[in-house]
Amino acid sequence: MKNDTAAPRGTSPSDMGLSDPQNPDLGLLSDATLDELAEKLAVATTIVGIGESTRFSRETFGLRDRLFRRLVQHHGFRALAVQDSAGVAAGLDRYVRAGEASAESALDGAWRPWRTAEMVAALEWIRAFNQEHPNDPVRIFGVKPVQAQPEDYDAVLDHVRASAPERLGEATSHLDLIRTAHQTEEHVQRARGMHPGRPFADHARDALALIRSLPDADRDNGVLARMRLIVDFHENSVAGRGNYAGDAAVWADAISDYQSRTGLRVVYWDGIAHTSAAAVTSGLAPQHGPQPSIGSLLRKRYGTQYVSVAIGFHHGDLRVVTVPEPAGDLIDAKLGEVDLPAHWLDLRRAAVRRRWDGPAKARVISGVYDPSRDAAEHIAVASLADAFDVLIHIRRVSPVRWLP
């Protein structure tokens, strides 16, 4: 893979997909550039996976959102898939279609990375679009099955309080501890040194055994169903599964099933490890080797009708952590050699593919990121051009604005 990103003689910045420095729009890609990119992505495409290297950056989210809006407005995409449960996504869908409550309240039970002012603005834009296009609305769906929510813990404890108050303390000791994973995931708690020690899945299973032992548990199928959802949530978390891959087959099935059922063109928002169109190896768990991603399974099913876009960055203060300049062996460093606020590369072009293709590592800044082990905080792919059709690179980033 060559390091030189300079345009060949006789080419202009627009030929290379570079931003126009005279029209930066918050220092990033211009409207004209994004219009061009959206048009290229939409040709003969059914699903566009737009992945970020971090969920903490206002700029990476903003570019993804602006690209999504163009795909909706000008190219007929009408569904947004998000990494969250079917139940949470149904609430988001009700808001954007019917204006139920507010965008903020629709996000109350959402996965923490979605609970930002930037996501609120994205939902409000979709709602406004749907008001103008009531017969052709944008829909939202989740890639995960229905999952436990905080109210499930409350319902279980209410049942114990009413049926066996002498066991309430025992039940509370399990459930109050593990419900914290809905705010800060268990593997993140471990990385930050705030985990209480015992696996949350063990606490959940003990709580389920307690509920089953109650005299009237069999007559209240609702409470047992809620408790099983809680167990499933913790057993299938990153900490419970022992890896970061997620359940790629289930999530890919959710996207392809929805698309085939509705016939809608879909945009899929997630991290680059999930949207990659090729298997990825986590730098934090290299012993597992290449793991299938949702995008790699979609590529097998849809071929080139699935397009993968990766949005990364060079450095910046994300408030939760200050990310230094990347090591020289990361693709982020090579892309950063272009001295522009942002630029993009279309790896589907033969000349660009020849220059950039090959084994590559791309940095990932997740909730467990630690600058002291920056060299391991990446995903690796055997072929950059097989994994990503388009790369968007941002020079410097700033933090998202978290909701309370």
C-alpha positions in Angstrom: 0.0 0.0 0.0 1.5 3.3 -1.0 1.7 6.2 1.4 1.6 9.0 -1.2 -1.9 10.6 -1.5 -1.0 13.5 -3.6 -3.1 14.0 -6.8 -1.3 13.1 -10.0 -0.3 15.9 -12.3 -3.2 17.4 -14.2 -5.9 16.4 -11.7 -7.9 18.6 -9.4 -8.9 18.2 -5.8 -12.4 17.3 -7.0 -11.0 14.4 -9.1 -9.6 12.9 -5.9 -12.8 13.5 -4.0 -11.2 16.2 -1.8 -13.2 18.9 0.0 -13.2 22.4 -1.4 -11.2 24.4 1.1 -13.0 27.5 0.0 -16.4 26.1 0.9 -15.7 23.9 4.0 -19.1 23.9 5.8 -17.8 23.5 9.4 -14.4 22.6 8.0 -15.5 19.4 6.4 -16.8 18.2 3.1 -18.7 20.8 1.0 -22.4 20.3 0.0 -21.3 19.8 -3.6 -18.8 17.1 -2.6 -21.4 15.3 -0.5 -24.0 15.6 -3.4 -21.4 13.9 -5.7 -20.6 11.2 -3.2 -24.2 10.4 -2.5 -24.9 10.1 -6.2 -22.0 7.7 -6.6 -23.1 5.6 -3.7 -26.7 5.4 -4.8 -26.0 3.8 -8.3 -27.3 0.2 -8.3 -27.3 0.1 -4.5 -29.8 -1.4 -2.2 -28.1 -1.0 1.2 -25.5 1.5 2.2 -23.6 0.8 5.4 -22.1 4.0 6.9 -19.7 3.2 9.7 -17.8 5.4 12.1 -14.5 4.7 13.7 -15.9 6.3 16.9 -19.3 7.1 18.3 -18.0 10.1 20.3 -17.3 12.6 17.5 -19.7 15.3 16.4 -17.9 15.5 13.0 -18.1 11.8 12.1 -21.8 11.6 13.1 -22.5 14.9 11.2 -21.0 13.7 8.0 -22.9 10.4 8.2 -26.1 12.3 8.9 -25.6 14.7 6.0 -24.8 11.9 3.6 -27.9 10.0 4.8 -30.1 13.0 4.2 -28.9 13.2 0.6 -29.6 9.6 0.0 -33.1 10.1 1.3 -33.9 13.4 -0.5 -32.4 12.7 -3.9 -32.0 8.9 -4.2 -35.1 7.3 -2.7 -33.6 5.6 0.4 -36.5 5.1 2.9 -35.2 3.0 5.8 -32.6 3.5 8.5 -31.2 0.5 10.4 -29.6 1.2 13.7 -27.7 -0.9 16.2 -30.4 -1.1 18.9 -33.2 -3.4 19.8 -36.4 -3.9 17.9 -38.3 -2.4 20.7 -36.2 0.8 21.0 -36.2 1.3 17.2 -40.0 0.9 17.1 -40.2 3.9 19.5 -37.9 5.9 17.2 -40.0 4.9 14.2 -43.2 6.0 16.0 -41.7 9.4 16.6 -40.5 10.0 13.0 -43.8 8.7 11.5 -46.4 10.0 14.0 -44.5 12.6 16.0 -45.3 10.7 19.2 -43.8 12.6 22.2 -40.4 14.0 21.4 -37.1 12.9 19.8 -35.4 13.1 23.3 -38.1 11.0 24.9 -38.0 8.5 22.1 -34.3 8.0 22.9 -34.9 7.4 26.7 -34.3 3.7 26.5 -31.9 3.8 23.5 -28.3 2.5 23.6 -26.1 5.2 25.2 -24.2 6.2 22.0 -27.5 7.2 20.4 -28.4 9.5 23.2 -26.9 12.7 21.8 -28.1 16.1 20.6 -26.8 15.1 17.2 -29.1 12.1 17.1 -32.0 14.2 18.2 -31.4 16.6 15.3 -31.2 13.6 12.9 -34.6 12.2 14.2 -36.2 15.7 14.0 -35.0 16.0 10.4 -36.5 12.6 9.5 -39.8 13.6 11.3 -39.9 16.9 9.2 -39.2 14.9 6.0 -42.0 12.5 6.8 -44.5 15.3 7.5 -43.8 16.6 4.0 -43.9 13.1 2.5 -46.7 11.3 4.4 -47.2 8.7 1.7 -43.5 8.0 1.3 -42.0 8.1 4.8 -38.6 7.1 6.1 -38.8 4.2 8.5 -36.4 3.2 11.3 -35.8 -0.4 12.5 -33.3 -2.1 14.8 -30.9 -4.9 14.0 -31.2 -6.5 17.4 -34.1 -8.6 18.7 -36.3 -7.2 21.5 -34.1 -6.6 24.5 -34.6 -6.0 28.2 -35.3 -2.4 29.2 -34.9 -0.7 32.6 -38.7 -1.0 33.2 -38.3 -4.8 33.1 -36.2 -4.7 36.2 -38.8 -2.5 37.9 -41.6 -4.9 37.0 -39.6 -7.9 38.3 -38.9 -6.2 41.6 -42.5 -5.0 42.0 -43.5 -8.7 41.6 -41.1 -9.8 44.3 -42.2 -6.9 46.6 -45.9 -8.0 46.2 -45.5 -11.8 46.3 -42.4 -12.4 48.5 -41.3 -9.2 50.3 -38.8 -11.2 52.4 -36.9 -12.0 49.2 -36.8 -8.4 47.9 -33.4 -7.6 49.3 -31.9 -10.6 47.6 -33.5 -9.8 44.3 -32.5 -6.1 44.5 -28.9 -7.1 45.3 -28.7 -8.8 41.9 -30.8 -6.5 39.7 -29.8 -3.1 40.9 -26.2 -4.0 40.3 -26.6 -5.3 36.8 -29.1 -2.7 35.5 -26.2 -0.2 35.4 -25.1 -1.9 32.2 -27.9 -0.1 30.4 -26.1 3.2 31.1 -22.5 1.9 31.0 -21.9 -1.4 29.3 -20.4 -4.2 31.4 -17.2 -4.5 29.4 -16.8 -0.7 29.6 -17.2 -0.8 33.4 -14.4 -3.4 33.5 -12.1 -1.3 31.3 -12.7 1.7 33.5 -12.1 -0.2 36.7 -15.6 0.4 38.0 -17.0 -3.2 37.7 -18.0 -4.9 41.0 -16.3 -8.2 40.0 -18.9 -11.0 39.5 -20.2 -11.4 35.9 -23.5 -9.7 35.4 -24.9 -12.8 33.6 -24.3 -14.8 36.8 -26.3 -12.3 38.8 -29.1 -12.4 36.1 -29.3 -16.2 36.2 -29.4 -16.1 40.0 -32.3 -13.6 39.9 -34.1 -15.8 37.4 -33.7 -18.8 39.7 -35.1 -16.7 42.6 -38.2 -15.7 40.5 -38.8 -19.3 39.4 -38.8 -20.3 43.1 -41.6 -18.0 44.1 -44.9 -19.8 44.6 -46.9 -17.8 42.0 -44.2 -17.3 39.4 -45.8 -19.8 37.0 -49.1 -17.9 37.1 -47.4 -14.7 36.1 -45.9 -15.4 32.8 -45.1 -11.8 32.2 -42.6 -11.5 35.0 -40.8 -14.7 33.9 -40.6 -13.4 30.4 -39.2 -10.1 31.5 -36.6 -12.0 33.7 -35.6 -14.1 30.7 -35.1 -11.0 28.6 -32.8 -9.7 31.4 -30.8 -12.9 31.4 -30.5 -12.8 27.6 -29.4 -9.2 27.6 -26.4 -9.9 29.9 -25.5 -13.3 28.4 -25.4 -11.8 24.9 -23.5 -8.6 25.8 -19.9 -8.0 24.8 -18.9 -9.1 28.3 -21.2 -12.1 28.3 -20.1 -13.3 24.9 -16.5 -12.6 25.5 -16.0 -10.8 22.2 -16.8 -7.6 20.3 -18.3 -9.2 17.2 -21.9 -9.2 18.2 -24.3 -11.7 16.7 -23.5 -10.8 13.1 -25.8 -13.4 11.5 -28.8 -12.3 13.5 -28.2 -8.6 12.8 -27.6 -9.2 9.1 -30.8 -11.3 8.9 -32.7 -8.4 10.5 -31.5 -6.0 7.8 -32.0 -8.3 4.8 -35.4 -9.6 6.1 -36.6 -6.0 6.5 -35.4 -5.0 3.1 -36.8 -8.0 1.3 -40.2 -7.6 3.1 -40.6 -3.9 2.5 -38.6 -3.5 -0.7 -37.1 -0.3 0.7 -33.6 0.9 0.1 -31.8 0.9 3.4 -29.0 3.0 5.1 -27.3 1.1 8.0 -25.6 3.1 10.7 -23.0 1.4 12.9 -19.3 1.2 13.7 -16.8 0.3 11.0 -16.2 -3.1 12.5 -19.8 -4.0 11.8 -20.4 -2.2 8.4 -17.1 -3.6 6.9 -17.9 -5.6 3.8 -15.1 -8.1 4.7 -14.3 -10.1 7.9 -12.4 -8.1 10.5 -9.9 -8.9 13.2 -10.0 -7.0 16.4 -6.7 -5.6 17.6 -8.0 -6.1 21.2 -8.7 -9.8 20.5 -6.4 -10.9 17.7 -6.5 -14.5 19.0 -10.0 -14.9 17.6 -8.8 -14.1 14.1 -11.0 -12.7 11.3 -14.7 -12.6 12.4 -17.7 -12.1 10.0 -19.2 -8.7 10.2 -22.7 -7.7 9.4 -21.5 -6.0 6.3 -19.5 -9.0 5.1 -22.7 -11.1 5.3 -24.7 -8.5 3.5 -22.0 -8.4 0.8 -22.4 -12.1 0.3 -26.2 -11.8 -0.1 -26.4 -8.5 -2.1 -23.0 -8.4 -3.9 -22.1 -4.9 -4.9 -25.7 -3.8 -4.1 -24.3 -3.5 -0.6 -21.9 -0.6 -0.3 -19.7 0.1 2.7 -18.6 3.6 3.7 -16.0 4.2 6.5 -15.7 7.5 8.3 -12.5 7.9 10.3 -10.3 10.6 11.7 -6.8 11.6 12.5 -6.8 13.1 16.0 -8.9 15.2 18.4 -10.4 15.8 21.8 -13.5 13.7 22.3 -13.9 14.9 25.9 -14.1 11.3 27.2 -10.6 10.9 25.8 -8.0 12.9 23.9 -7.0 10.8 20.8 -3.4 11.3 19.7 -2.2 11.2 16.1 -2.3 7.7 14.8 0.7 5.4 14.5 2.3 5.2 11.1 1.0 1.7 10.2 -2.6 2.7 10.5 -4.6 3.7 7.5 -5.7 6.8 9.5 -2.1 8.1 9.4 -1.7 7.6 5.7 -5.0 9.3 5.0 -3.9 12.1 7.3 -1.0 13.0 5.0 -3.5 15.0 3.0 -3.5 18.4 4.6 -7.2 19.2 4.3 -10.0 19.3 6.9 -11.6 16.3 5.2 -11.4 14.2 2.0 -12.7 11.0 0.6 -11.5 8.2 -1.6 -13.6 5.9 -3.9 -11.8 2.6 -3.7 -14.0 1.2 -6.4 -12.1 3.2 -9.0 -9.4 1.0 -10.4 -6.6 3.5 -10.1 -7.4 4.3 -6.5 -7.8 0.6 -5.6 -4.3 -0.1 -7.0 -2.8 2.6 -4.9 -4.6 1.9 -1.6 -5.5 -1.8 -1.6 -3.9 -4.3 0.6 -3.9 -5.5 4.3 -4.8 -2.5 6.5 -5.5 -1.5 10.1 -8.0 1.2 10.9 -8.2 2.7 14.4 -11.4 2.3 16.4 -12.2 4.5 19.4 -14.7 2.7 21.5 -15.9 3.0 25.1 -12.9 0.9 26.2 -10.3 3.0 24.4 -7.1 3.7 26.3 -4.4 5.9 24.7 -1.7 3.9 26.5 -2.6 0.9 24.3 -3.4 2.9 21.1 -1.5 0.5 18.9 -4.0 -2.2 19.7 -7.1 -0.1 19.3 -7.9 -1.0 15.7 -9.6 -3.5 13.4 -7.5 -5.3 10.7 -8.7 -6.4 7.3 -7.0 -8.5 4.7 -8.0 -6.1 1.9 -8.9 -2.5 2.4 -10.8 -2.3 -0.8 -12.8 -5.4 -0.1 -13.8 -4.1 3.3 -14.7 -0.5 2.3 -15.9 1.0 -0.9 -15.4 4.6 0.2 -13.2 6.1 2.9 -14.0 9.5 4.4 -11.2 11.0 6.5 -11.5 13.9 8.9 -8.5 15.7 10.2 -9.6 16.8 13.6 -12.7 16.0 15.7 -14.6 17.3 18.6 -17.1 15.6 21.0 -20.8 14.9 20.6 -23.2 16.6 23.0 -24.6 14.0 25.3 -28.3 14.1 26.5 -28.8 14.1 30.3 
